[in-house]
Amino acid sequence: MQTSTSNAEAERRIQKLTQHLNPLLMSDTNYLYIVSCAARTKLNVDTSSLSSYMRGKYRDIQEKVFNYFNANPHLQTPLEISKDNHRELCMKQLVGLVREAGIRPLRYVLHDPSTYFSLLEAVGSVDMSLGIKMGSNVQGLQTIATFDPITDEFIIDTPNDGAIKWWIGNAAVHGKFATVFARLKLPTYDTKGVSDMGVHAFIVPIRDMKTHEPLPGIEIHDCGHKVGLNGVDNGALRFRSVRIPRDNLLNRFGDVSRDGKYTSNLPSANKQFAATLGELVGGRVGLAYSSVSVLKVAATIATRYSLLRQQFGPPNQPEVSILDYQSQQHKLMPMLASTYAFHFATTNLVEMYSEMKKTHDEELVADVHALSAGLKAYVTSYTAKSLSVCREACGGHGYAAVNRFGSLRNDHDIFQTFEGDNTVLLQQVAGDLLKQYQRKFKGGTFAVTWNYLRESMNTYLSQPNPVTARWEGEDHLRNPKFQLDAFRYRTSRLLQSVAVRLRKHSKSLGSFGAWNRCLNHLLTLAESHIESVILAKFIEAVDSCSDPSSQAALKLVCDLYALDRIWNDIGTYRNVDYVAPNKAKAIHKLSEYLSFQVRNIAGELVDAFDLPDHVTRAPIAMQSEAYSQYTQHVGFE
Ligand SMILES: Cc1cc2nc3c(=O)[nH]c(=O)nc-3n(C[C@H](O)[C@H](O)[C@H](O)COP(=O)(O)OP(=O)(O)OC[C@H]3O[C@@H](n4cnc5c(N)ncnc54)[C@H](O)[C@@H]3O)c2cc1C
């Protein structure tokens, strides 16, 4: 921290005043005192260093995308646009990006996923529909692909109406090919008839290249007008004995020879399944990462507006900015801190994913699978809620479509559902944790991300220490060890207690019934685990930052993230006396104080997201002359 010790008492007084006095009733002397001290306690943030630490090597390619759309205003999505026009525009945006800007996203999918996801982030900031259109694919686990050795073809079938593939991006209008995940069936020439080789990916042409009509056996219906993302043409697909050449099997993990023999370079069916699964998680990784970029845009708009907008103040004094109100800080500052936390967690996920694509390491595949499910669910739910908070935090102007919250909220909302419903995904995380827990008691090894549970179980399951439960000093509360211990303690308790409950209920209810009886407990466990992972990654990012001013800012933001989360769940900690009443009070006070300190550098923190005005686009968030730009937009001279 850059504030001197002598300032600490002054800061505390400011915080006390801002906490306990309604600014409307504040005396002039107090008010001036607050303003002057606030200026003194402000950290100096070097925005450009912080920004390059955040964006790293992807800055250039993202700028290329932003510049292309800035230079081509006709390709920017207007506020009012019909579904059909939006679909056409979205297609033109994609074609322009590839042909004119020379950006070929698919080139990166296989060999450089990190660059691909950063492109997705930039493109999604321009129009979320475009980001989704670039990443859509088809998955159908009930769909069947049967090999016909006579014609050397696979026959693709949708076995029943329940297996019709709904909501396939690009299918309703523009798509010519689909990547279809289907169960591969091979003839066995015995009484069994066929054997099921598990899920494989196939390229299936769906429309005629010249006439663009659906091909024989392929039925396509338009899913119609949606709540958002109307630039994407979603369709429902049914396959009836569609024949494709044997070569259309994507054979990286398993192949079929001309005489119908199956070969694979992977040693076991488990490894093959893990590798195929690895291919499916890319969508979730992309959604978690893109959701953070939506949160960055929303937090930028809401923070800039809150700094600009002045409302009321002490008698005979200038009005104060609405971000000076404690309530506004409470709405927005922990959210800004979370945006930073999620940035580092999802960047790390992308790196793990890239490594997994290179090595196909089985443990890493399992780790990325569970972590992508958890982060996708946690981050997208948080962003969806935050978009409403940001809208409300900007008052009436937040409701104007031009200020973006409506379209961001509508477009982003489905992130909670596609690539796996969030409630279902969190259950996968809980299931994985339980598996790890069982292994611990059977003496097996723990996968990488869950390693901390191995260390934590013995420590955290013992009774809380009554002495440390009372420690309330700022140094202690801002110590990453205390913060991480607290998060992990909660996860370990939840894990151990749910395991006991599941065992008890499964005797009378069976495993499905027991799972359902403990479902809310399981979801809380999964969220708690994901919060621990996010905090651990944030702490690592603070430690690795070499620029002192950026590091001080990140440390402040990280402390706010950690203490705000602990305070949000303080009941759990109090219930088991992990924190005594005095400590709970100190955590609350400190998190409000940190919100106030973050408020002092909020402008710099959102500037470090490095989103140009032509990307944020909301007139209330312009970096200069925001009010006049807005009044001009409405029509005032
Ligand atoms: C705009 C859009 C685009 C899409 N794009 C694609 C695409 O390109 N490719 C593709 O393959 N798919 C796509 N999808 C499909 C998407 O992946 C599914 O909609 C999603 O997986 C959820 O499945 P569902 O709609 O059947 O919901 P349901 O499973 O019916 O869920 C409905 C509700 O039931 C609850 N629920 C369901 N199961 C459980 C459970 N086990 N425990 C507790 N609660 C449960 C859920 O929490 C949810 O609240 C898209 C969907 C949309 C809307």
The ligand as a Gaussian input file, in Angstrom:
#p B3LYP/6-31G(d) Opt

LIG

0 1
 C      -29.745000     -19.129000     -28.180000
 C      -29.284000     -20.541000     -27.974000
 C      -28.192000     -21.006000     -28.682000
 C      -27.754000     -22.326000     -28.538000
 N      -26.723000     -22.770000     -29.312000
 C      -26.393000     -24.083000     -29.297000
 C      -25.397000     -24.591000     -30.200000
 O      -24.812000     -23.860000     -31.008000
 N      -25.122000     -25.927000     -30.139000
 C      -25.749000     -26.757000     -29.263000
 O      -25.464000     -27.932000     -29.267000
 N      -26.694000     -26.294000     -28.400000
 C      -27.048000     -24.990000     -28.397000
 N      -28.024000     -24.530000     -27.533000
 C      -28.714000     -25.478000     -26.625000
 C      -28.297000     -25.302000     -25.168000
 O      -27.019000     -25.869000     -24.958000
 C      -29.370000     -25.927000     -24.216000
 O      -30.509000     -25.103000     -24.303000
 C      -28.846000     -26.007000     -22.779000
 O      -27.869000     -27.019000     -22.646000
 C      -29.960000     -26.280000     -21.735000
 O      -30.694000     -27.397000     -22.069000
 P      -32.285000     -27.306000     -22.153000
 O      -32.670000     -26.146000     -23.011000
 O      -32.755000     -28.649000     -22.540000
 O      -32.753000     -26.935000     -20.664000
 P      -33.391000     -27.896000     -19.585000
 O      -32.446000     -29.028000     -19.323000
 O      -34.782000     -28.224000     -19.968000
 O      -33.391000     -26.929000     -18.312000
 C      -34.546000     -26.204000     -17.866000
 C      -34.440000     -25.933000     -16.352000
 O      -34.402000     -27.194000     -15.663000
 C      -33.353000     -27.215000     -14.729000
 N      -32.726000     -28.541000     -14.716000
 C      -32.515000     -29.391000     -15.770000
 N      -31.859000     -30.490000     -15.377000
 C      -31.622000     -30.343000     -14.048000
 C      -30.954000     -31.132000     -13.069000
 N      -30.356000     -32.288000     -13.375000
 N      -30.879000     -30.658000     -11.805000
 C      -31.446000     -29.471000     -11.472000
 N      -32.082000     -28.692000     -12.364000
 C      -32.175000     -29.107000     -13.623000
 C      -32.321000     -26.206000     -15.272000
 O      -31.573000     -25.633000     -14.186000
 C      -33.177000     -25.167000     -15.946000
 O      -33.527000     -24.162000     -15.014000
 C      -28.435000     -23.190000     -27.636000
 C      -29.533000     -22.705000     -26.898000
 C      -29.968000     -21.407000     -27.071000
 C      -31.190000     -20.932000     -26.317000

